[in-house]
Amino acid sequence: MSSGNGTTGWRAYWEGDASVYVNTRHKIAHYQHLADDLLRVAAGLGRPLGRIDMLDFGCGEALSADRIAARIHHLTLSDTSQRVQDGLARRFGDRKDVSILDAEAVAALPDAAFDLIVVNSVLQYVSPDAATELIRSLARLVKPDGRMLVGDVLPPELGALTDVRELLAFAVRERFLVAALAGLVRTAASDYSRLRARVGLTRYSVVAFKRLARSADLVAEPLQRNIGHNPHRLAFLLSRANGDRDAPP
């Protein structure tokens, strides 16, 4: 969730004891559904899941990373928040099929290291220039026939009320509605809301995001549905402009 490549305000926020979850049930449900979606995308790459090396960049707490790691060849988790890294090390540090790297260690990896790179719920917290730099830096790590999945991208027309409606619908399905209603009240007076009003969130139209991908010599194809619970946000599958793009999304 935190990338470290954006505005100072958001980076400091995510380095602190920050959360966008109304309770533990919300957090667990979020990561369970996200793991399902990531495995679904990975399964569509046209190769056995057991051969896939995946990087989740800006992974946040990654509570369901063990479910993903159990199905693929190797999972690398990276988040620039030291607090998050420490939590990841406590949960997954003993697993041989999971690596936990900071941004500097990711930058030192060899080219073409991953079949799938995930950048989820990150770009809204970084400036367009920083997003371009981030996508370019990760593009070299994608195998020639690999993919980069960028999810939870905010389109220009998406309003806060739509996000609220989708949260409440998710809360009904996952049985944390009372906590969600209380959480919305808390959020209205939270540091997150104040920072969002002061700094804002970065948004992309489909055209603008495809332009960003082209700047990194990647081709972006919109997915039919976002990963995660909010279908009104966007997700894209990126491939090398001169690579094999025959694998289904």
Steps between C-alpha positions, in 0.01 A plus 500: 500500500785736566757560230728772627519665160234763553434811696668544836160528669373159390835331562510628857139394551559140394822480700298573813239281662255552213209289390210527257319205657207542737580183697689174481222324310516767229877462468488121483218501242687755287815292481311173447314640199815663367688169520222331304520769231881485475493123464229531234713742299811286547310194380419684178862557404515181298745305714466273806449691824780298655751664265401862565726741686298798627596836648239690703639854515338725759344186646385641834442243773429224245308287749418232240847482345537145629205391284665646191845364581358150545373499141785662307876443475615801702347820640700815568341763724620860506379804688697813585343542845739362761205431727341285229828324420542404864149353505563305181822359643317383813230323299690363203871526577539124555344402167734394221239582235469865611763775482462839668695780333518874546494733198879513479524121488234487228698756298806275524324193357605372156294576192209275402461354849120466517212352305255732676556829681207638701464870580169532679347804667825695466478750216232717661754591768784607270539785256481431124874558464575260783256246352680516167833445674359210700348318201820549301713362785280192533463440125853363465415231757218355287591194297462544121171308509406617850246753619464789741162531672412852615180505702270728697573797272266794565325635189433876483122467532499279811349680798527434872134399523558212260790379714276519806223305329741226393649478848155456652406237241824314579425532871156346454646205308779447752296576814669809642233760421477650850877543512497651151242762598700591810820503295355745252426740784856465631649542153319829447704651782820302441849595384426307181208728410696814587797386295277399209343846504839673519714285271238323290515170316643438154249385238530355150265459211554191287668715236728668754602170653577348162721803433682440829558135405634596158758725667644181651480313168203300627156442354208530745176309452210581734357203686126453494492533878724653763673271747363536850147590607444832318397442135492873426877526520723388213753222449743451215718215379824629352732315266820585316427697185714259297427188704259209483150634568302191405439378855142566610438760776 
